[in-house]
Every structure is written in structure tokens, then in C-alpha cells.
């Protein structure tokens, strides 16, 4: 096992991880719809989230990697059957080519090994399947029910629970969606004919996870390979496969100063990598590159937490802080809100950790910041931007001047 002791070696390891996530090059996957299609195939999934203070995560993740990406393109990918909706560690869009690897979880729910809801109404589920088979796709709000409407997702009416159960068991798929209103149809009517529907063996599933995670992260921990997967047998199969590949010499291990051990393909650390540019990327809290918080902290020493789940009095940086990547360092976070009616982006708090750069150049950084904010405002359909508070305070006035100039220019 190689121990990382030199700062240059750690910097290269981080560079490898960021490049694998498509966050170093300007357009690693291409542009527009074709670029979005290629991006999701490479990174493996995009998480679906309903928080809308800025553009939702399933659009934001692709925007961060694909120039000319528009939020409507995610829906187009779904309609084109390039992606499908299901559960990973959370609700997500996944490449249609990976469909068969959703089958073990569906089978576990259908067999009762895993319970999605505590109880299931099989009679209602059969009735709904019959109706969809004869009448076509259905939305939960299309179903008449005598059950009083109650507040909160945990009080879903029985028909909606039955639809969700059928979806989680694999009998139904999401064929379309209007915002967060799903349309369900029979799986066999949604799946393209060429899609592999064979149940993978546990060893096949393990190989898929290892190969996928190495492809999209470059540097992985054993724990991260099965992030949020509760199947103990699958975790064992992944561990066995990793040890086999380590013994064969196709994988190697690197230990960083925190003691965390990372796995990577043999020779990956010596491969040519795209050069770092003077660019800032504004990311979603649910971005694939930051969602494994332990990995982020161990590899980058960036301690990030999404504080919308923290009581307001205990928040340090704000409700929905967006991680900021500058060049190849996580330089800070930015709490934002898009006021859509007045087309204004409000930066409530901008926190920068400038100590991460020994040779920090204020002018270069400001140029990168202005470019990133300009594009981000356009993505939010905002034509003005303001800053309430910044840390360090010494840069507040310059930030405000730059943002005021942007707003006057009418983004």
C-alpha cells in the first residue's frame, strides 16, 4: 500500500478524482442534450430532489458538467428513454443501459425481504395494474378516492401508495412527469426493446458497482463502493472482488494522512490528466462529487454539511449552501435563493476558505467568480444578483461592486 506523504501526490490524487467526475474540463461530455446524455452515462445517476430555492438537483448536476444544458433536457432524456427513474441511495435518474441492476432491489421489495411500506394492499394493486393495462398510463391524481386528503407525504391516499408500491416492485415505471407529478405505465410498455432485463448475479452486480465507481470517481473507498446499500451479501461480494483485483495487481491502494484507504486502478495516478484551468464551478449539495461526505472530508479536507436539515439557530452557513469548486480545490460555499418572480438571485452568504491557496490571486479568482455567477444566473432565469454577506469581509465591497455591474448589464 502506498502512503501519500507529499503534497504534490495528494494534489494529483484529488485532480484524478475531480477529472473522473467531469469537473476539470469545460465540456468533458460535449454540449447540450447529447452532452447531458453522455454525462449521466458516465457519472451513473443524478439525484432527484424537490428543494427549489435554486434549480433542482437533477438539473443542477448536469448543468455543472454540460455547457448549453437546459432544465428541459432532463425531461427529454426521460421521454427518449435514455434514462429511467428509480431508487439508488435516493430517488434518481439512471442510464437506461443500467436497468437490469435495478432488478435485485425490486425483487427484494416484491418478495418482502425489504418493506417499502409497512403494509401493502395487494387487491388494490391488482386493480390498478388491470386498469393501467386496459386504459393506459395513469397519474395518482387521476384516481378517484373517498379517502380525505391529508397533509404530508406520509399520509398518501391508498391508491397513491399502491402505485408507488407497484413502481418500487418493478411492475410499473415512470413514463413521464410534469414537475413532481408522475405518470405510471406498465414496465413492458416503457422499456425499449433492446434493454437487457436479465437479473444480474451477485458477482455481476458487484463487478458493475466496482467498475462504475472507479470510472466516475477515479479514487474510491471500500465503503464508498456500496454507499447506502444495505445488502450485506452484496457488500461481501464487492469486498471479495476488490481483494481479488488487488491480488491480481489490477487495483492498488493509497492511504492518505487521515488514515483513510482509497482504491484505484493500477497506474491511474500516473495517467495524463486534463490541465487545471482558472474556473469556478457552483455545485448542488446533492452533486455526485460531494454526496459522500466522509470521502469528501478524507480526500479534500472539506467538511461539508447541508444545513437545511439543521435547526435554523444552529446553522453556520445557511439553509441551502452550494459547494464552490475553484480550480481543483473546494474553496467555500454559497447560500443562495432564486427569487423567480422578480428574476433576482440573492446570495445570502458567501463563505470562502482562501487559506486553501498559498498563491491566491484575487483578480484571477474574481474573474472566475464573475463568470460562474453570470452563467449560474442565466441557468436560474435571473437577470440580477445581490450579495448580503461575505466572509472574508475584506472582499465584500469588491464582490458587491462586481455583482452590481453584472446586474446593471442585465444578465
C-alpha positions as CSV (number, residue, x, y, z in Angstrom):
1,X,0.0,0.0,0.0
2,X,1.3,3.4,-1.0
3,X,1.1,6.2,1.6
4,X,0.6,9.7,0.5
5,X,3.1,11.9,2.3
6,X,4.0,14.6,-0.3
7,X,1.5,17.4,-1.0
8,X,2.0,17.1,-4.8
9,X,1.0,13.4,-4.7
10,X,-2.2,14.3,-2.7
11,X,-2.9,17.1,-5.2
12,X,-2.6,14.6,-8.1
13,X,-5.0,12.2,-6.3
14,X,-7.5,14.9,-5.9
15,X,-7.1,16.0,-9.5
16,X,-7.8,12.4,-10.6
17,X,-11.0,12.3,-8.6
18,X,-12.2,15.6,-9.9
19,X,-11.4,14.7,-13.5
20,X,-13.3,11.5,-13.2
21,X,-16.3,13.5,-12.1
22,X,-16.1,15.7,-15.2
23,X,-15.3,18.8,-13.1
24,X,-11.9,19.8,-14.5
25,X,-12.6,20.1,-18.2
26,X,-15.1,22.7,-19.6
27,X,-17.0,20.2,-21.7
28,X,-15.8,16.6,-20.9
29,X,-19.1,15.1,-22.3
30,X,-20.0,17.5,-25.0
31,X,-22.7,20.1,-25.1
32,X,-26.5,20.3,-24.8
33,X,-28.7,17.3,-24.9
34,X,-26.0,14.9,-26.3
35,X,-23.6,16.1,-23.6
36,X,-26.2,15.5,-20.9
37,X,-26.9,12.0,-22.2
38,X,-23.2,11.2,-22.1
39,X,-22.7,12.8,-18.7
40,X,-25.3,10.7,-16.9
41,X,-24.0,7.6,-18.6
42,X,-20.6,8.4,-17.1
43,X,-21.4,9.5,-13.6
44,X,-24.1,6.8,-13.2
45,X,-27.1,8.8,-11.8
46,X,-28.4,12.2,-10.9
47,X,-30.3,12.5,-7.7
48,X,-33.9,13.9,-7.8
49,X,-34.7,16.4,-5.2
50,X,-37.7,18.7,-4.6
51,X,-35.9,21.6,-2.9
52,X,-36.3,24.6,-5.2
53,X,-34.6,27.6,-3.7
54,X,-32.4,27.3,-6.7
55,X,-32.8,25.0,-9.7
56,X,-33.4,21.4,-8.6
57,X,-30.6,18.9,-8.1
58,X,-31.4,16.7,-11.1
59,X,-30.9,19.7,-13.4
60,X,-28.1,21.3,-11.4
61,X,-25.8,18.2,-11.5
62,X,-25.9,18.1,-15.3
63,X,-25.7,21.9,-15.7
64,X,-22.3,21.8,-13.8
65,X,-20.8,19.5,-16.4
66,X,-22.6,20.3,-19.6
67,X,-22.4,23.7,-21.4
68,X,-25.7,24.8,-23.0
69,X,-27.6,22.4,-20.8
70,X,-31.3,23.4,-20.2
71,X,-33.5,22.1,-17.5
72,X,-36.0,20.8,-20.1
73,X,-33.3,18.4,-21.3
74,X,-33.7,16.1,-18.3
75,X,-37.3,15.5,-19.1
76,X,-36.4,15.0,-22.8
77,X,-33.9,12.3,-21.8
78,X,-36.7,10.6,-19.8
79,X,-39.1,10.8,-22.8
80,X,-36.4,9.5,-25.2
81,X,-35.9,6.5,-22.8
82,X,-32.2,7.4,-22.4
83,X,-32.8,7.4,-18.6
84,X,-35.3,5.9,-16.2
85,X,-36.4,6.8,-12.7
86,X,-35.7,4.6,-9.7
87,X,-34.1,4.4,-6.4
88,X,-30.3,4.3,-5.6
89,X,-29.4,5.7,-2.2
90,X,-32.3,8.2,-3.0
91,X,-34.7,8.8,-5.9
92,X,-32.7,9.3,-9.1
93,X,-32.5,9.3,-12.8
94,X,-30.3,6.5,-14.1
95,X,-29.0,5.4,-17.5
96,X,-31.4,3.0,-19.2
97,X,-28.5,0.8,-20.1
98,X,-28.2,0.1,-16.3
99,X,-31.8,-1.0,-16.0
100,X,-31.0,-4.6,-15.1
101,X,-29.1,-3.5,-12.0
102,X,-32.3,-2.1,-10.5
103,X,-33.9,-5.6,-10.6
104,X,-32.4,-7.0,-7.4
105,X,-33.8,-4.2,-5.2
106,X,-37.2,-4.5,-6.9
107,X,-37.2,-8.3,-6.3
108,X,-36.3,-7.8,-2.7
109,X,-39.2,-5.5,-2.2
110,X,-41.6,-7.8,-4.1
111,X,-40.6,-10.8,-2.1
112,X,-41.0,-9.0,1.2
113,X,-37.3,-9.1,2.1
114,X,-37.4,-5.3,2.1
115,X,-40.5,-3.3,3.0
116,X,-41.2,-0.1,1.2
117,X,-44.5,0.4,3.1
118,X,-45.3,-1.5,6.3
119,X,-48.4,-2.9,4.7
120,X,-49.4,-3.5,1.0
121,X,-52.9,-3.6,-0.4
122,X,-52.5,-6.4,-2.9
123,X,-56.2,-6.2,-4.0
124,X,-55.9,-2.5,-4.8
125,X,-52.5,-3.1,-6.5
126,X,-54.1,-5.8,-8.8
127,X,-57.0,-3.5,-9.6
128,X,-54.6,-0.6,-10.6
129,X,-52.5,-2.9,-12.7
130,X,-55.6,-4.1,-14.5
131,X,-56.8,-0.6,-15.1
132,X,-53.5,0.6,-16.5
133,X,-53.2,-2.5,-18.7
134,X,-56.6,-1.8,-20.2
135,X,-56.8,2.1,-20.1
136,X,-53.2,3.2,-20.4
137,X,-50.8,5.3,-18.3
138,X,-52.2,6.9,-15.1
139,X,-51.3,9.7,-12.7
140,X,-52.1,9.3,-9.0
141,X,-54.3,12.4,-9.1
142,X,-56.4,10.7,-11.8
143,X,-57.7,8.2,-9.4
144,X,-60.9,8.9,-7.6
145,X,-61.0,8.0,-3.9
146,X,-63.2,8.6,-1.0
147,X,-60.2,9.0,1.4
148,X,-60.0,12.6,2.7
149,X,-56.9,14.4,1.6
150,X,-54.4,14.8,4.4
151,X,-51.3,17.0,4.7
152,X,-47.9,15.4,4.5
153,X,-46.3,12.8,2.3
154,X,-46.7,10.1,5.0
155,X,-50.5,10.3,4.6
156,X,-50.6,9.4,0.9
157,X,-54.0,8.1,-0.1
158,X,-54.2,4.3,-0.5
159,X,-54.2,4.4,-4.4
160,X,-51.1,6.5,-4.4
161,X,-49.4,4.2,-2.0
162,X,-50.4,1.2,-4.2
163,X,-49.0,2.9,-7.3
164,X,-45.7,3.7,-5.5
165,X,-45.5,0.1,-4.3
166,X,-46.0,-1.3,-7.8
167,X,-43.4,1.1,-9.1
168,X,-40.9,0.1,-6.4
169,X,-41.6,-3.6,-7.1
170,X,-40.9,-3.1,-10.8
171,X,-44.4,-3.7,-12.3
172,X,-44.7,0.0,-13.2
173,X,-42.2,2.6,-14.4
174,X,-42.4,6.4,-14.6
175,X,-43.2,7.0,-18.3
176,X,-43.5,10.8,-17.9
177,X,-43.5,13.5,-15.3
178,X,-44.9,17.0,-15.0
179,X,-42.8,18.7,-12.3
180,X,-43.2,16.2,-9.5
181,X,-46.5,14.7,-10.8
182,X,-45.5,11.2,-12.1
183,X,-47.2,9.3,-14.8
184,X,-47.0,5.5,-14.4
185,X,-47.2,2.8,-17.1
186,X,-46.5,-0.9,-17.3
187,X,-42.8,-1.6,-17.3
188,X,-43.0,-3.6,-20.5
189,X,-44.6,-0.7,-22.3
190,X,-41.9,1.8,-21.1
191,X,-38.7,-0.3,-21.6
192,X,-37.1,0.0,-25.1
193,X,-36.9,-3.5,-26.7
194,X,-33.1,-3.6,-26.7
195,X,-32.8,-3.2,-22.9
196,X,-31.3,-6.1,-21.0
197,X,-33.8,-7.3,-18.5
198,X,-31.9,-10.3,-17.1
199,X,-31.5,-10.4,-13.4
200,X,-27.8,-10.0,-12.6
201,X,-26.0,-12.4,-10.4
202,X,-24.5,-11.0,-7.2
203,X,-21.0,-11.2,-8.7
204,X,-22.2,-9.4,-11.8
205,X,-23.7,-6.7,-9.7
206,X,-20.5,-6.4,-7.6
207,X,-18.4,-6.0,-10.8
208,X,-20.8,-3.4,-12.1
209,X,-20.5,-1.3,-8.9
210,X,-16.7,-1.5,-8.8
211,X,-16.3,-0.7,-12.4
212,X,-18.9,2.1,-12.3
213,X,-17.4,3.8,-9.2
214,X,-13.9,3.6,-10.4
215,X,-15.0,5.2,-13.7
216,X,-16.9,8.1,-12.2
217,X,-14.8,8.7,-9.1
218,X,-11.3,7.5,-10.1
219,X,-10.5,7.1,-6.4
220,X,-12.9,5.1,-4.1
221,X,-13.0,3.7,-0.6
222,X,-14.3,0.2,0.1
223,X,-17.2,1.7,2.0
224,X,-18.0,4.2,-0.8
225,X,-18.3,1.4,-3.4
226,X,-21.6,0.3,-1.8
227,X,-22.7,3.7,-0.5
228,X,-26.0,3.5,1.3
229,X,-26.6,-0.1,0.1
230,X,-27.9,-2.3,2.9
231,X,-27.5,-5.7,1.1
232,X,-24.8,-7.3,3.3
233,X,-24.3,-10.1,0.8
234,X,-23.7,-7.6,-2.0
235,X,-21.2,-5.7,0.2
236,X,-19.4,-9.0,0.9
237,X,-19.2,-9.7,-2.9
238,X,-17.8,-6.3,-3.6
239,X,-15.2,-6.7,-0.9
240,X,-14.2,-10.1,-2.2
241,X,-13.9,-8.8,-5.8
242,X,-11.7,-5.9,-4.7
243,X,-9.4,-8.2,-2.8
244,X,-9.2,-10.4,-5.9
245,X,-8.3,-7.5,-8.1
246,X,-5.8,-6.2,-5.6
247,X,-4.1,-9.7,-5.6
248,X,-4.1,-9.7,-9.4
249,X,-2.5,-6.3,-9.5
250,X,-5.2,-4.5,-11.5
251,X,-6.1,-2.4,-8.5
252,X,-3.9,-0.6,-5.9
253,X,-4.4,1.1,-2.6
254,X,-3.3,4.5,-1.3
255,X,-3.6,5.8,2.2
256,X,-3.9,9.5,2.9
257,X,-2.9,11.4,6.1
258,X,-6.3,10.9,7.7
259,X,-5.7,7.1,7.6
260,X,-8.4,6.6,5.0
261,X,-7.5,4.0,2.4
262,X,-8.6,4.6,-1.2
263,X,-8.7,2.1,-4.1
264,X,-7.8,3.0,-7.7
265,X,-6.8,1.3,-10.9
266,X,-3.2,0.4,-11.1
267,X,-1.3,3.1,-12.9
268,X,-4.2,5.6,-12.7
269,X,-2.2,8.1,-10.6
270,X,0.4,8.3,-13.5
271,X,-2.0,8.8,-16.3
272,X,-2.2,12.1,-18.2
273,X,-4.9,14.3,-16.7
274,X,-6.6,17.4,-18.2
275,X,-4.9,20.6,-17.1
276,X,-6.5,22.7,-14.3
277,X,-8.0,26.0,-15.5
278,X,-8.9,29.2,-13.7
279,X,-12.5,28.2,-13.4
280,X,-15.1,28.1,-10.6
281,X,-17.9,25.6,-10.6
282,X,-21.1,26.1,-8.5
283,X,-22.4,22.7,-7.4
284,X,-25.5,21.2,-5.9
285,X,-25.5,19.9,-2.4
286,X,-26.7,16.6,-3.9
287,X,-23.9,16.5,-6.6
288,X,-22.3,13.1,-7.1
289,X,-18.9,14.6,-6.2
290,X,-19.9,15.7,-2.7
291,X,-22.7,13.4,-1.7
292,X,-20.3,11.0,0.1
293,X,-19.4,13.5,2.9
294,X,-16.9,11.2,4.6
295,X,-15.0,10.7,1.4
296,X,-15.0,14.4,0.7
297,X,-13.6,15.2,4.1
298,X,-10.9,12.5,4.0
299,X,-9.7,13.2,0.4
300,X,-10.1,17.0,0.3
301,X,-10.3,18.0,3.9
302,X,-13.6,19.8,3.0
303,X,-16.1,19.4,5.8
304,X,-19.4,20.0,4.1
305,X,-23.0,19.6,5.5
306,X,-26.3,20.5,4.0
307,X,-27.9,22.7,6.7
308,X,-31.5,22.7,5.5
309,X,-31.9,19.7,7.8
310,X,-30.3,21.6,10.7
311,X,-32.4,23.8,13.1
312,X,-32.1,27.4,11.9
313,X,-30.4,28.6,15.2
314,X,-27.6,26.0,14.6
315,X,-26.8,26.8,11.0
316,X,-23.4,28.0,10.3
317,X,-23.5,28.8,6.6
318,X,-27.2,28.9,5.7
319,X,-30.2,26.9,4.6
320,X,-29.0,25.7,1.2
321,X,-25.3,26.2,0.8
322,X,-23.9,25.3,-2.6
323,X,-20.3,23.9,-2.6
324,X,-17.8,26.0,-4.6
325,X,-15.0,24.4,-6.6
326,X,-12.3,26.8,-7.7
327,X,-9.6,25.3,-9.9
328,X,-9.0,22.0,-8.1
329,X,-9.9,23.0,-4.6
330,X,-13.2,23.2,-2.7
331,X,-12.8,26.9,-1.8
332,X,-16.1,27.5,0.0
333,X,-19.9,27.6,-0.1
334,X,-22.6,30.0,-1.1
335,X,-26.1,30.2,0.3
336,X,-28.5,31.3,-2.4
337,X,-32.1,31.8,-3.2
338,X,-33.6,32.5,-6.7
339,X,-36.5,35.0,-6.4
340,X,-38.2,33.9,-9.7
341,X,-41.0,36.4,-9.7
342,X,-38.5,39.3,-9.8
343,X,-35.8,37.3,-11.6
344,X,-33.2,38.0,-8.9
345,X,-30.6,35.7,-7.5
346,X,-29.9,36.6,-3.8
347,X,-26.5,35.4,-2.4
348,X,-27.4,35.4,1.3
349,X,-23.9,34.3,2.5
350,X,-20.7,33.7,0.6
351,X,-18.1,31.9,2.6
352,X,-14.6,31.4,1.2
353,X,-11.7,29.4,2.6
354,X,-8.9,31.3,1.0
355,X,-6.2,29.6,3.1
356,X,-6.5,26.6,0.8
357,X,-4.5,28.6,-1.8
358,X,-0.9,29.6,-0.9
359,X,-0.7,31.6,-4.1
360,X,-4.2,33.0,-4.0
361,X,-4.7,35.7,-6.7
362,X,-7.6,37.9,-6.0
363,X,-8.0,39.2,-9.5
364,X,-8.0,35.8,-11.1
365,X,-10.4,34.5,-8.6
366,X,-12.8,37.4,-9.1
367,X,-12.8,36.8,-12.9
368,X,-13.7,33.2,-12.3
369,X,-16.3,34.1,-9.8
370,X,-18.0,36.6,-12.1
371,X,-18.0,34.2,-15.0
372,X,-19.5,31.4,-12.8
373,X,-22.2,33.7,-11.3
374,X,-23.1,35.1,-14.8
375,X,-23.8,31.6,-16.1
376,X,-25.5,30.5,-12.9
377,X,-27.9,33.5,-13.0
378,X,-28.8,32.6,-16.6
379,X,-29.4,29.0,-15.5
380,X,-31.8,30.3,-12.8
381,X,-33.5,32.6,-15.3
382,X,-32.4,35.6,-13.2
383,X,-31.2,38.9,-14.6
384,X,-29.9,40.5,-11.4
385,X,-27.9,39.3,-8.4
386,X,-27.2,40.7,-5.0
387,X,-24.9,39.8,-2.1
388,X,-26.0,40.2,1.6
389,X,-22.9,38.9,3.5
390,X,-19.5,37.6,2.6
391,X,-16.6,36.1,4.6
392,X,-13.9,37.3,4.5
393,X,-15.5,40.7,5.0
394,X,-12.5,42.4,3.3
395,X,-13.7,41.2,-0.1
396,X,-17.4,42.1,0.5
397,X,-17.3,45.5,-1.2
398,X,-15.4,44.2,-4.2
399,X,-17.9,41.4,-4.6
400,X,-20.8,43.8,-4.4
401,X,-19.3,46.1,-7.0
402,X,-18.7,43.3,-9.4
403,X,-22.2,41.9,-8.9
404,X,-23.8,45.4,-9.2
405,X,-22.0,45.8,-12.5
406,X,-23.4,42.5,-13.7
407,X,-26.9,43.4,-12.7
408,X,-26.6,46.8,-14.4
409,X,-25.5,45.0,-17.6
410,X,-28.8,42.9,-17.4
411,X,-27.7,39.4,-17.3
